[in-house]
Amino acid sequence: MKKMLFLLIVAIFPALAMASPFGLKMGMTLKDIAKECEGKPEFVKNDAYIIRPKKSHPSFEHYIVFVDKNKGLYQIKAISSAISTNDYGTELQSSFNATKDRVAKRYGEPTIRDEIDPGSVFQDGNYWMYTLKGGARTLAAIWGKDENLADNLDMVILECSASEISTHQGFLILYYFFKNSDNIEDEQDSVL
């Protein structure tokens, strides 16, 4: 019986080890990340690099990793392609809910923030995209506030974002914050 249990654990462990977001793990160096990508990471600014992971998701078009020179990978940001939608944000909200449900399969049920600024004069649903673009509305799913997450993650956030050029387009942004991200932010803030 012990031998059977051992073999089961050995068989499952590699699958769990490979289950990290887009094949990327906390603390990876740029060199490690490049091995998991198509092409070389492209420097943007500070710790940010644009990548094309081999393990990408069809809902997301752009990927940005944040890599500290000493502590390695500490954040991933995935951005969807533009989602055409109506004034009510129907298509964007549908995409949000479908993606939320997929992420929940891995990390459990999230806390949902679906809020509009009570001072906004545009409370009606037909102003949904307008208020999202103006910053008066938030639709986000948050994992990890009060529970431990797999993959050395501290927090995962999925949020809706409006296009800068049109109120009839939006994006989904999916953030993965690893457990080392707070330490890196504290170090960066210590010089302020």
N, C-alpha and C positions, 0 to 999 in steps of 0.2 A: 504494500500500500504506500509506504514512504517513497519507494522508487517511482511509482506512478505519479505521485504528487510532485516529486522533484522534476520528472520529465515534463509534466504539465507546466510548471513554473518556468523551466528553461525554454519551452516552446512559446510561451506567452511573452516573456520578457523582451525579446527583440522587437516584437510588435509594439509594445508599450514604449520602448526607447525611440522608435521611429515615428511616434504619433505626435511629435511636436509641430507647432504651427509652420506650415510651408516647408517642413524639413529643417527648420532652424531652431537652435537651442541657446539658452542663456549662456553668455560668456564666450560665444564663438568669436574668433578673430576674423578680420577681413579675409585672410587667406582661407580660413575654414568656410566662411560664407561663400566665397567665390567658387569653391568646389561644388556647392549645392545650387549654383546659378548657371544660367545661360549667359555667357559673357562676363565681363569684369564689372564689379560694383563701381558706379559713377559717383564721384564726390559731388555733393551739393554745397554744404556749408557746415561748420562746426562738426558734429558727430554724424551727420546725415549722409546717406548714400542711397542712390536709386539702384534697385536690383531687378532681375527677372528670375525668380526662383524656378528650379526645375519642377518642384511640387507647387504649382500655382492652382488657383481656383478660377473657374470660368466667370464667376461674378465679379472678379477683381482684375483691373487692368494695370494699375500702378502699385509698386511696392517700394517702401522706403524703410531702411534699417538704420538704427542709431547705435553706433559702436564706439565705446570708450577705448582709448589706446591701452589702458591698463586692465580694465574689467571686462572688456569685450562687449558682445551684443547685449543691449538692455531694453530695446523697444523695437517693435515692428508696426508699421502703419501701412494698411492696404486700402486702396481707393478704387471704387467701382468705376466702370465706364459711365458716361452720362445716361441718366434714366429720364426719358421724356415722360411728362406727367401733366395733369390738369391743375386748375387753381386749387382744388381740394387736396392735391398731393396723393391722389389715390394710388397711382402706379408706384410711386416712391415708397409709400407706406406698405404696399403689398410686398415689394422687394425687401423692405426692412423686416417684415414679419417672417418671410420665408428664410432669410439669412439668419435671423435670430433663432428660429427653430432648429436650423442646422447646427449652429454653434452650441445651442443648449444640449444637443445630443452628447457633446463632449464635456461640457462644463456645468451642466445642470441649469435650472431655471434662473433667469436673471432678475434683477430689480429693474423695473421699467420707469423711466422718467418721461412722461408725456405731459408737458406743461406749456402754458402760455402766460406771458406776463399779464397779471390782472389789470394793470394800468393801460394795456393796449386797447385802442379804440376798435381794433380789427379782430373781434372775438369770433365772428362767424366762420364756419368751416370753409366758405368759398375764398377766404383770405389765408388759407393754411400755408401755401407756398410763399406768399408775400410776407407773412410774419416769420416764417423760417428764415427767409433771406435777410430780413431786417434784424434778426437776433432776438425777437420777442417770443419765439417758439422753440421748444426742445423736444426731440424724440430720440431717446437713447435707451439702450439695454446695457446693464452693468453687471458683470460677474466678478466675484472675489471680494466684495466689500466686507463680508462677515464670515467667509468660508475659505478654506484652503483649496487652491486650484492645482490641477495636474501641470506637468511640464515646467515646473519652477516659475509659474506665473503668479504675479501679485494681483493683477487686475486685467480684465478684458472689457473693452467698451466698443459697442457698435452704435453709430449715430448717423442721423440724416443730416445732410448738408445741402444747401441750395446753391445753384450755379450763380456766379457773379454776373453773368451776361443775360440770363433769362430766368423769369419766374416759372417757366414751364420745363425746367430741367433741374435735376438734383443728383446727388451722389450718396453712396453709402461709404462710410469710413470705419474701418475696423482696426482698433488699436490693441496690441498685446504689450503689456508692461511686465517685464520679468522682475523677479525679487531683488535683483541688484540695481534696479532703476532708482530707488529712493536713496541709496548710498551715493550714487553718482550725482544726483541732484543736490544732495547735502554738500558734497565736495565742491560742486560748482558754486553753490550759494555761499560757501564759507569765505569767498574772496570779496563778497559784496560789502 
